[in-house]
Amino acid sequence: MNDIAVETRFLHAIELGLGAWQWGDRIWWQYGRTHTEEDVRAAFDVSIAEGIRFIDTAEVYGSGNSERLLGKFIRESEQPAVIATKFFPFPWRLTKNAFPRALKHSLERLGAESVDLYQVHSPSPLLSIDRMAEGLALCVEEGLTRTVGVSNFDPTQTLSAYSALARLKVPLAANQVHYSLLNRSVEKNGLLARCHELGIRLIAYSPLEMGMLTGKYSPRQAPSGPRAAQYASLLHRLAPLLKVMTDIGQDHGGKSNGQVALNWVICKGALPIPGAKNAEQAEQNAGALGWRLTEEDVTRLDEASDQLLGLPKT
Ligand SMILES: NC(=O)c1ccc[n+]([C@@H]2O[C@H](COP(=O)([O-])OP(=O)(O)OC[C@H]3O[C@@H](n4cnc5c(N)ncnc54)[C@H](OP(=O)(O)O)[C@@H]3O)[C@@H](O)[C@H]2O)c1
């Protein structure tokens, strides 16, 4: 690796992003039935207008359609966005050259010359950390991405990735993992603390727990698609946590449950990237900014979530 200064600080200055898995994905998110291109364009426009410029996509979202839509919206709006996309470690393309090759395909779909963050979507037993680091470093060297990251890496894998990249003089900029009031494993397994120590931005996916934390679903009002089965049992236990969230939201001038859920993630020092299907959702989610939960609020939310999850108090 030649001496290329890779600057990752910009990621730490971003408080809130936007997830684009919903854009073009029919199987999980029912694109075409619950929302259309017009809707997701409006979600993009509203987010940009609200100052949210960090948008997360992946080559596999909607089989490339999420990247295509995002590229189209950026070009047509002529608005600067901070783009994060992902490499999926399919077993048939695990050489180091596969990384820049895949990223070039993503860039074609995005209509961009480079992205701001290129993440490995998940660890793979077939992909050694050293090979992965070499592939990511090539992407930086070729000017295809500003920074690199991983996703779904546990604390040990994160440390290995950090060290392997450091040997190539590339910083590990981010680890994107599941983190919400209903999934706090990153607190319990030490990943959040480790990322803070090492200057790795922890990006929180599913921060609304796929919509469950907005309060709009209940055992009687189940979500559509695969979420119905996944969250059936949780929805029976959710009411006490939602009640605490609603009370706290009231104390802050009527913030919604979703806004409380996102603000809680921000208070923990992570970057939430809620997915939005339309303008209304994007607008609501943007309302997580501009105010802060108190330390006492965070403690009350932690306790309510611990109780629900059946975890010992921290
Ligand atoms: N790296 C990974 O492995 C990975 C995994 C998952 C997600 N991600 C990324 O993280 C992003 C966010 O995660 P996610 O999409 O799984 O879950 P999420 O952000 O927790 O939930 C998104 C869903 O919640 C509902 N929603 C959003 N805002 C709302 C609002 N204001 N009011 C009411 N409902 C609202 C919408 O679904 P309905 O309207 O249908 O309820 C929306 O599709 C994704 O878009 C993707 O970019 C990454």
The ligand as an SDF file (V2000), in Angstrom:
LIG
                    3D

 48 52  0  0  0  0  0  0  0  0999 V2000
  -25.3070   -4.9060    7.6130 N   0  0  0  0  0  0  0  0  0  0  0  0
  -26.3720   -5.6550    7.7370 C   0  0  0  0  0  0  0  0  0  0  0  0
  -26.2880   -6.9030    7.8120 O   0  0  0  0  0  0  0  0  0  0  0  0
  -27.7100   -4.9940    7.8060 C   0  0  0  0  0  0  0  0  0  0  0  0
  -28.8420   -5.6990    8.2500 C   0  0  0  0  0  0  0  0  0  0  0  0
  -30.0600   -5.0210    8.3310 C   0  0  0  0  0  0  0  0  0  0  0  0
  -30.1530   -3.6810    7.9700 C   0  0  0  0  0  0  0  0  0  0  0  0
  -29.0430   -3.0120    7.5180 N   0  0  0  0  0  0  0  0  0  0  0  0
  -29.1020   -1.5720    7.1550 C   0  0  0  0  0  0  0  0  0  0  0  0
  -29.7250   -0.8530    8.2040 O   0  0  0  0  0  0  0  0  0  0  0  0
  -30.8610   -0.1250    7.7080 C   0  0  0  0  0  0  0  0  0  0  0  0
  -31.9160   -0.0540    8.7900 C   0  0  0  0  0  0  0  0  0  0  0  0
  -32.2620   -1.3220    9.3230 O   0  0  0  0  0  0  0  0  0  0  0  0
  -33.6660   -2.0410    9.0190 P   0  0  0  0  0  0  0  0  0  0  0  0
  -34.1970   -1.5000    7.7660 O   0  0  0  0  0  0  0  0  0  0  0  0
  -33.4220   -3.4820    9.1470 O   0  0  0  0  0  0  0  0  0  0  0  0
  -34.5960   -1.6710   10.2570 O   0  0  0  0  0  0  0  0  0  0  0  0
  -35.1350   -0.3340   10.9380 P   0  0  0  0  0  0  0  0  0  0  0  0
  -34.4390    0.8480   10.4360 O   0  0  0  0  0  0  0  0  0  0  0  0
  -35.1010   -0.6230   12.3850 O   0  0  0  0  0  0  0  0  0  0  0  0
  -36.6720   -0.3260   10.4750 O   0  0  0  0  0  0  0  0  0  0  0  0
  -37.0480    0.1170    9.2080 C   0  0  0  0  0  0  0  0  0  0  0  0
  -38.5400   -0.1190    8.9800 C   0  0  0  0  0  0  0  0  0  0  0  0
  -39.3070    0.4220   10.0540 O   0  0  0  0  0  0  0  0  0  0  0  0
  -40.4830    1.0660    9.5440 C   0  0  0  0  0  0  0  0  0  0  0  0
  -40.3070    2.5030    9.8310 N   0  0  0  0  0  0  0  0  0  0  0  0
  -39.1920    3.2670    9.6160 C   0  0  0  0  0  0  0  0  0  0  0  0
  -39.3720    4.5250   10.0400 N   0  0  0  0  0  0  0  0  0  0  0  0
  -40.6190    4.5700   10.5480 C   0  0  0  0  0  0  0  0  0  0  0  0
  -41.3870    5.5960   11.1480 C   0  0  0  0  0  0  0  0  0  0  0  0
  -40.8800    6.8230   11.3330 N   0  0  0  0  0  0  0  0  0  0  0  0
  -42.6470    5.3080   11.5590 N   0  0  0  0  0  0  0  0  0  0  0  0
  -43.1520    4.0730   11.4090 C   0  0  0  0  0  0  0  0  0  0  0  0
  -42.4790    3.0510   10.8350 N   0  0  0  0  0  0  0  0  0  0  0  0
  -41.2160    3.2950   10.4130 C   0  0  0  0  0  0  0  0  0  0  0  0
  -40.5310    0.7740    8.0690 C   0  0  0  0  0  0  0  0  0  0  0  0
  -41.1870   -0.4870    7.8070 O   0  0  0  0  0  0  0  0  0  0  0  0
  -42.7590   -0.6850    7.7460 P   0  0  0  0  0  0  0  0  0  0  0  0
  -43.3740    0.6080    7.3410 O   0  0  0  0  0  0  0  0  0  0  0  0
  -42.9790   -1.7920    6.7920 O   0  0  0  0  0  0  0  0  0  0  0  0
  -43.1140   -1.1010    9.1540 O   0  0  0  0  0  0  0  0  0  0  0  0
  -39.0740    0.5770    7.7360 C   0  0  0  0  0  0  0  0  0  0  0  0
  -38.9030   -0.2010    6.6050 O   0  0  0  0  0  0  0  0  0  0  0  0
  -31.2620   -0.8950    6.4460 C   0  0  0  0  0  0  0  0  0  0  0  0
  -32.0240   -0.1140    5.5490 O   0  0  0  0  0  0  0  0  0  0  0  0
  -29.9050   -1.2730    5.8920 C   0  0  0  0  0  0  0  0  0  0  0  0
  -29.3400   -0.1620    5.2120 O   0  0  0  0  0  0  0  0  0  0  0  0
  -27.8420   -3.6550    7.4580 C   0  0  0  0  0  0  0  0  0  0  0  0
  1  2  1  0
  2  3  2  0
  2  4  1  0
  4  5  1  0
  4 48  2  0
  5  6  2  0
  6  7  1  0
  7  8  2  0
  8  9  1  0
  8 48  1  0
  9 10  1  0
  9 46  1  0
 10 11  1  0
 11 12  1  0
 11 44  1  0
 12 13  1  0
 13 14  1  0
 14 15  2  0
 14 16  1  0
 14 17  1  0
 17 18  1  0
 18 19  2  0
 18 20  1  0
 18 21  1  0
 21 22  1  0
 22 23  1  0
 23 24  1  0
 23 42  1  0
 24 25  1  0
 25 26  1  0
 25 36  1  0
 26 27  1  0
 26 35  1  0
 27 28  2  0
 28 29  1  0
 29 30  1  0
 29 35  2  0
 30 31  1  0
 30 32  2  0
 32 33  1  0
 33 34  2  0
 34 35  1  0
 36 37  1  0
 36 42  1  0
 37 38  1  0
 38 39  2  0
 38 40  1  0
 38 41  1  0
 42 43  1  0
 44 45  1  0
 44 46  1  0
 46 47  1  0
M  CHG  2   8   1  16  -1
M  END
$$$$
